Amino acid sequence: MMVTSEKGVDASAGYTKSRLAQLESMLQELRKCEEHKRQQNVESASVAAKQKLLDDQLLQTQDELAAAQASKAELCAEIGALKQSKEHQAKQIDKYKLDLQAARESQAAMTKKMGELETSTWTIKQQYIRSLASRIKTSALVLQQLNGTNGVELRARIAGTCSEWEPTKPNKRKRVMEDNVEQQECVGDDKILAGCVVFFARSSHLVISRSKQELLRKKRLNPNPKNNSQKMS
């Protein structure tokens, strides 16, 4: 009986040991599983954090890309506006060049016309001066004829008329000389010559008028000088 009980105890002890060994093995497996699970959880958390960080970076990158695209669109619009402005400025410059060329051509044409006008004016002045000179010459011939007709007395009266005209007409002579001075200041030598011609023409015309008046007066006083001379003889 004792041997049987010892065998039973030994068998029970062996079973217990084997069971304990099995339990220890299972416990180790559980620990390994828990450690593995914990590592997986840590890795999962790390992966989740990394994923979240990547998502944030992706969103930031997308925002930056959208901002870059918007900035690119603005730059393209500004470049287009600058190109249009440059083209407009180029057109304006071309227009200004054409206007400047036209202005230069117009100025050259005006200068040419002014030269032609000055030449034509000078020719007209010369013709007018020649005409006045011819009239003065004609007046001088008329005076000579009148002097030849009336003799020394008429010449003396004409001289007296001229001497009377000079002191009695200072205002008129002054006005004529002022006109001549203005003509000198405005035009020059041609105007001086023209003024002198006009002055002498007016003087000659006045002398001729005075002479004609004197002749008419003498004719009225002595309507038939031949009859009077016959009576006196």
C-alpha positions in Angstrom: 0.0 0.0 0.0 2.8 2.3 0.9 4.5 1.5 -2.4 1.3 2.2 -4.2 0.8 5.5 -2.4 4.4 6.6 -3.1 3.8 5.8 -6.8 0.7 7.8 -6.7 2.5 10.7 -5.0 5.3 10.4 -7.6 2.8 10.3 -10.4 0.9 13.2 -8.9 4.1 15.2 -8.5 5.2 14.4 -12.0 1.8 15.5 -13.4 2.0 18.7 -11.3 5.4 19.4 -12.6 4.4 18.8 -16.2 1.3 20.9 -15.7 3.4 23.7 -14.1 5.8 23.5 -16.9 2.9 23.7 -19.4 1.4 26.6 -17.5 4.8 28.4 -17.4 5.1 27.8 -21.1 1.6 29.2 -21.7 2.4 32.2 -19.5 5.6 32.9 -21.4 3.6 32.6 -24.6 1.0 35.1 -23.2 3.8 37.4 -22.2 5.3 37.2 -25.6 1.9 37.9 -27.1 1.3 40.8 -24.8 4.8 42.2 -25.6 4.2 41.7 -29.3 0.8 43.3 -29.0 2.3 46.2 -27.0 5.0 46.6 -29.7 2.3 46.5 -32.4 0.3 49.1 -30.5 3.4 51.3 -30.2 4.2 50.8 -33.9 0.6 51.4 -34.8 0.6 54.7 -32.7 3.9 55.7 -34.4 2.5 54.8 -37.8 -0.7 56.8 -37.0 1.4 59.7 -35.9 3.5 59.5 -38.9 0.4 59.2 -41.1 -1.1 62.2 -39.4 2.1 64.1 -39.9 2.2 63.1 -43.5 -1.4 64.1 -43.9 -0.7 67.5 -42.4 2.3 67.9 -44.7 0.2 66.8 -47.6 -2.5 69.4 -46.8 0.2 72.1 -46.3 1.8 71.1 -49.6 -1.5 71.2 -51.3 -2.2 74.7 -49.9 1.2 75.9 -51.0 0.7 74.4 -54.4 -2.7 76.2 -54.7 -1.0 79.4 -53.6 1.8 78.9 -56.1 -0.7 78.3 -58.9 -2.6 81.4 -57.9 0.6 83.4 -57.8 1.6 81.9 -61.2 -1.8 83.0 -62.6 -1.3 86.5 -61.2 2.2 86.6 -62.7 0.9 85.4 -66.0 -1.7 88.1 -65.9 0.8 90.8 -65.0 3.2 89.5 -67.8 0.3 89.7 -70.3 -0.6 93.3 -69.1 3.1 94.3 -69.4 3.3 92.8 -72.9 0.1 94.7 -73.9 1.5 97.9 -72.3 4.8 97.4 -74.2 3.0 96.9 -77.4 0.9 100.0 -76.8 4.0 102.0 -76.0 5.7 100.7 -79.1 2.7 101.8 -81.2 2.7 105.2 -79.4 6.4 105.6 -80.1 5.8 104.7 -83.8 3.0 107.2 -83.9 5.1 109.9 -82.3 7.9 109.2 -84.8 5.4 109.6 -87.6 4.0 112.8 -86.1 7.5 114.1 -85.6 8.4 113.3 -89.2 5.2 114.9 -90.4 6.0 118.0 -88.3 9.5 118.2 -89.7 8.2 117.9 -93.2 5.5 120.5 -92.5 8.1 122.8 -91.0 10.4 122.3 -94.0 7.4 123.0 -96.3 6.5 126.1 -94.3 10.1 127.3 -94.4 10.2 126.8 -98.1 6.8 128.7 -98.5 8.2 131.5 -96.3 11.2 131.7 -98.4 9.1 131.8 -101.6 6.8 134.4 -99.9 9.7 136.6 -98.9 11.1 136.4 -102.5 7.6 137.2 -103.9 7.2 140.0 -101.4 10.6 141.4 -102.3 9.7 141.2 -106.0 6.4 143.0 -105.3 8.2 145.6 -103.3 10.7 146.2 -106.1 7.9 146.5 -108.6 6.0 148.9 -106.4 9.1 151.0 -105.8 9.8 151.0 -109.6 6.2 152.0 -110.2 6.5 154.8 -107.6 9.7 155.9 -109.1 8.1 156.0 -112.5 5.2 158.1 -111.1 7.7 160.5 -109.5 9.6 160.8 -112.8 6.3 161.5 -114.5 5.5 164.1 -111.9 8.9 165.6 -112.3 8.3 165.8 -116.1 5.0 167.5 -115.5 6.6 169.9 -113.2 9.3 170.7 -115.8 6.5 171.2 -118.4 4.7 173.5 -116.0 7.9 175.4 -115.2 8.6 175.7 -119.0 5.1 177.1 -119.5 5.0 179.6 -116.7 8.6 180.7 -116.6 10.7 181.9 -113.8 7.8 183.3 -111.8 6.1 180.0 -111.6 9.3 178.3 -110.4 9.7 181.0 -107.8 6.1 180.5 -106.7 6.6 176.7 -106.5 9.7 177.2 -104.5 7.8 179.5 -102.2 5.0 177.0 -102.0 7.4 174.3 -100.9 9.0 176.6 -98.4 5.5 177.5 -97.1 4.5 173.9 -97.0 7.4 172.8 -94.8 6.8 175.1 -91.8 3.0 175.2 -92.1 2.6 171.4 -92.2 4.8 170.1 -89.3 2.2 167.6 -88.1 1.7 166.1 -91.5 5.5 166.0 -92.1 6.0 164.5 -88.7 3.4 161.8 -89.3 5.0 161.0 -92.6 8.4 160.7 -91.0 7.0 158.6 -88.1 5.4 156.3 -90.7 8.9 156.1 -92.3 10.5 155.3 -89.0 8.0 152.6 -88.2 8.6 151.1 -91.6 12.3 151.2 -91.0 11.9 149.3 -87.7 9.5 146.7 -89.1 11.0 145.9 -92.5 14.4 147.5 -93.0 16.1 149.1 -96.0 13.3 148.3 -98.5 10.8 150.1 -96.2 13.1 153.0 -95.8 13.4 153.4 -99.5 9.6 152.9 -99.9 9.0 155.5 -97.2 11.3 158.0 -98.9 9.6 157.4 -102.2 6.2 157.9 -100.7 7.4 161.1 -99.0 8.7 162.6 -102.2 5.6 161.4 -104.1 3.4 163.2 -101.6 5.6 166.3 -101.8 5.5 166.3 -105.6 1.7 165.7 -105.6 1.2 168.7 -103.2 3.5 170.9 -105.3 1.7 170.0 -108.5 -1.7 170.7 -106.8 -0.5 174.1 -105.6 0.9 174.9 -109.0 -2.4 174.0 -110.7 -4.3 176.1 -108.2 -2.0 179.0 -108.9 -2.5 178.7 -112.7 -6.2 178.5 -112.3 -6.2 181.6 -110.1 -4.1 183.6 -112.6 -6.4 182.5 -115.4 -9.4 183.7 -113.4 -7.7 187.1 -112.7 -6.5 187.4 -116.3 -8.8 185.3 -118.6 -7.4 186.8 -121.9 -3.7 187.7 -121.5 -3.2 188.3 -125.3 -5.9 190.9 -125.5 -4.5 192.8 -122.5 -1.1 192.8 -124.1 -2.5 194.2 -127.3 -4.3 196.9 -125.4 -1.2 197.9 -123.6 0.7 198.2 -126.8 
